[in-house]
Amino acid sequence: MRLPKSLTSWFYVSPLLLVLIPFFVMPIIVVIAASFMQGDGFGGIVPTFTWENYQGVFSEKLTWNLYLSTVKFTILTWFFTLIIGFWIAYYLVFHIRSELLAMGLFLLCTVPFWTSNIIRMISWIPLLGQNGLVNMALVGSGVVKEPLKVLLFSDFSVVVAYVHQLTIFMIVPVFNSLARVDKRIVEAALDAGASRWDIMRRIILPLSRSGIALGSIFVISIVMGDFFVVKVMSGGNSASVVAALFENISVLQYPPAAAHAVVLMIVVVLMIGAILRTVDIRKEIAQ
């Protein structure tokens, strides 16, 4: 007895649904529901409908500043990881003749992931500190007269730490996209008299859109959902939305924290939706 096609399709996706519904869909529903309820001040939730949590999110100037700070870190991190990650992937694919060597260098890019995030962040202190190697080199060469304080415990150090940690998330999908490009197309374009810039603009970039989109989604979602890097690398001088959310949870203010989480999720979804409007990832990957 053959099952109808509709039932067969549901049968195929049922294992995925058994995972997504209890571990993804239900928690989101619980958080959304909690965001419209009141707290009793002692960690409990009163099942009374209210808009106060969202009014607090949108009416406080501090909240807007936190969102602007988070978006700033996200855009800067995305920009630098895109520039660095794209050119590393491009070099590995088109300028390394040996595939074995290219894969070896590609795996070398994962070396930072052999250590924890904490160790990777701490490693920047002897480099960017007032008595660090960078300041010693700048002062010793006469570029500056005194050590720069802006290098550590600032927005600059936060972006540096993010780029250090997340560039690999841009390298991997872009490398995968460029590796599928038929190099004979590039050779044919060169034979036809196309310049390097024309090849990059008309061939390489369009064919790497899916990788750039996936890498952008990874980087943006991670930065928007992180607060530890901001807390450690800024020395408390900067903050993020997730940091405020964490503070609400630490003082048992769960409904306001849920409202922050819902608004942040909407912002991230809108940013990812804007990226997906530029490229059909499923169609690009299927090619």
Disulfide bonds with the S-S distance in Angstrom:
none
